[in-house]
Each structure stands twice: as structure tokens, then as C-alpha cells.
């Protein structure tokens, strides 16, 4: 697989390799993609939790009693 990066990102990758943080661009990209996927999974988990809370609030008949930021 080949990946094209902007000049800015290419320089960042090269800098990380030069400082010894990563041995290769492949190593850096593997960690970057893993972190991105983990972050997205955690975000989806938070969204799902909020949906469950919303459903419980509605089922408890408390939707009109909940004060949300900006609704003061």
C-alpha cells in the first residue's frame, strides 16, 4: 500500500524518524492509524452511552425536566 501525504505531514513524519521516535514511516503510520481507529471507537461508545441515557430519560418521563446547557 502506498500513501501520499502533504508536504507538511511528510516533514512531520521525517522529523519523528530523525528524532528516533519511530524507526520507519511504516511504524509511525501503523501507530497513527491504530490511534485513530481507537479514538473513533471510543467516540462511538460515548455517543451510544448518550443515546441510552436519552432513552432512559424519555422513558422515565423526565425529558421536559432536564435542563441542558443553553436552555437556561
N, C-alpha and C positions, 0 to 999 in steps of 0.2 A: 504494500500500500504506500502510495506517495501522498504527502500532504504539502500543500503550498501555504506559506504563512506570509503575512505582510512583512515589510522590511523591519518595522518596529518589533514585531514578535520574534522574527528571526534573530535580531540583535539580542533580545532578551534571552532567548534560548542559548545563543553562543556565549553570552555573559555567564549564565548559570553553569555551563560546561567549563568555562575558563576558571571560574572560582572553585571548581571541584564539587559543587553541589550535586552534579549529575555527571556520569561518565560519558553518556551519549545522548543525542537528541531523542532517540527512541525511548530511553529510560525516562526522560523528562515527560515526553508526551504520554507514555503509559500512565505515569502518576497523575498527570493533569486530567486525562480522560476519566480515570478511576475516581478522582476527587469530584469532578463534575457530575458523574453519574450518582455518586453518593449524596451529593448536595441536592440533586433533583429528587432523589428517593426520599430524603428527609423532608423536603418541602411538600411533596405529595402526602406524606404521612401527617404533616401538620394540617394540611388542607382537609384531609379526611377526618381528623380529630375535630376540627371546627365544624364540619358538616354534621358529625354525630352530636356535638353539643347543641347546634342549632335545632336539630330534630328533637332532642330531648326537651329543650326549652319550649318548643312549639307544642309537643305532646303534653307537657305539664301545664299548658295554658298560660305560660309566663311571657310569651313573646311581646305583649304590649307593656309589660312591666320592666323589661330590660332596658337600661339606659346605655346607649352606645356613645362613644366619643363623637362629638359634633352634634348630638341630638339634645344637648342641654337646653 
